[in-house]
Amino acid sequence: MNNLSLGQKIKKARLEKNLTQKEVAGDFITRNMLSKIENDIAKPSIKTLEYLAKRLDKPISYFLESLVNINHKERSNTEVIFEHSSFLLKNKEYDKCINYIENIIANSLINTYDIYYGRILYILSNCYKNVGKLAKAKKYIHDCIDILKKHKNYYYLAKSYFDLSYIYHKNDDHKETEESVKIALDYYEKSNIYDVLFEIKLYYSLGYALAKQEKHIEAITALSYTLEISESNKCFYNTGEIHMLLGLVYKFQNNLSKAIYHTKKALKFFDFLEHSHYKASCQKNLGNFYILYGNYEKGRSILNTAIKYFESINDNIKINDIRISIFGSLVKEGAYSKAIEYAEKIDIEVVSINDKADFFKNLGKAYLSTNKIEKAKKYLFEAEKLAIESKKYNKLYDVYTYLSELYSLEENYKEAYNYSNKAKEILEESLKTKI
């Protein structure tokens, strides 16, 4: 059987099924083309071979060795396999590509010393990454890196380390993500290949990893350079996301004017591309930035627009997250009765512990300011417990300040002094940390 050509194998399989050439060809290829393939006059593409394997109830590995041997005179077996693997990856046929390469490796039909073997393992890892099997993807990335280093294949090394950074990112290991992207950038620079889209992805990923580690100045540098590359090359891939992330980073730097500027720029891109989810997320950020800026009415208006989108997709978590921001803005503005009324709309069970602490703190403040002391006390104690649990000491400072005010109103000056001292201790500790 191993001595049969590819065409002979296809013909033999067809005859075993008692099918005519017309029956096998169907609407996929012409009967004349099948005849040429069976007579080894024409070579089938990998897609045609997959069709024939399925039609004749044979695994593709049955024809694989013959196909590789046809191309052997022109190119190495490994190069041909790489070409077919690339085709499957490009067409997002990940499971087919995995089976194809795994069969090749299992049947020892590949030269493991060839540079193309390293690239094939890169494709295999990429397929596993795309189907969510990250442990297998990581294994094959490390295998391909070992081979590619021997051949100094810098461009594929850059791509491999970039895929490795994605796996670390999915596991929320932002330090390892940063390191992997930096290695990818080093290899990319050595490769002498200019791939603008890949370079944008690299610097955006680096900026994201840095932002997640609160390395804000470094993140701004990486993301600003990403925008520079995009604009100079008229390549606007990911530009909306870059502006959106820059907005958040500038917010953490307390530079609200730049945070608003970049978020507005992001919204223009999402409008153009009709990315509704990103647009609503941007509106959520922008509304919060305006509230921090003190423009409460404009902030709430933008947040209410964002809510409409999240209501349309039944995203209850996002809806309540935004409502907590609106509620908080009413408290900051001093509209305490409106805030208490609005609080009824919030489903506190679906929000994070941090948002719960914020909600109870603000609700306690609203009740305190409307002289409903017992209710204020109840929610401020809830906020204290959650702030301690989540280690949000800035919120705890506010809670202790409000409790000091509350006990002063009750003329319980001992407790008022006690909570005033607790607030002072937190403030002093915060100043030490900054120094």
Secondary structure, DSSP 4 states (H G I P E B T S, - for coil): -TTS-HHHHHHHHHHHTT--HHHHHTTTS-HHHHHHHHTTSSPPPHHHHHHHHHHTT--THHHHHHHHHHHTTTS-HHHHHHHHHHHHHHTT-HHHHHHHHHHHHHTT-S-TTSHHHHHHHHHHHHHHHHTT-HHHHHHHHHHHHHHHHHHT-HHHHHHHHHHHHHHHHHTT-HHHHHHHHHHHHHHHHHTT---HHHHHHHHHHHHHHHHHTT-HHHHHHHHHHHHHHHHHHT--TTHHHHHHHHHHHHHHTT-HHHHHHHHHHHHHHHHHHT-HHHHHHHHHHHHHHHHHHT-HHHHHHHHHHHHHHHHHTT-HHHHHHHHHHHHHHHHHHT-HHHHHHHGGG--GGGS-HHHHHHHHHHHHHHHHHTT-HHHHHHHHHHHHHHHHHHT-HHHHHHHHHHHHHHHHHTT-HHHHHHHHHHHHHHHHHHHHHH-
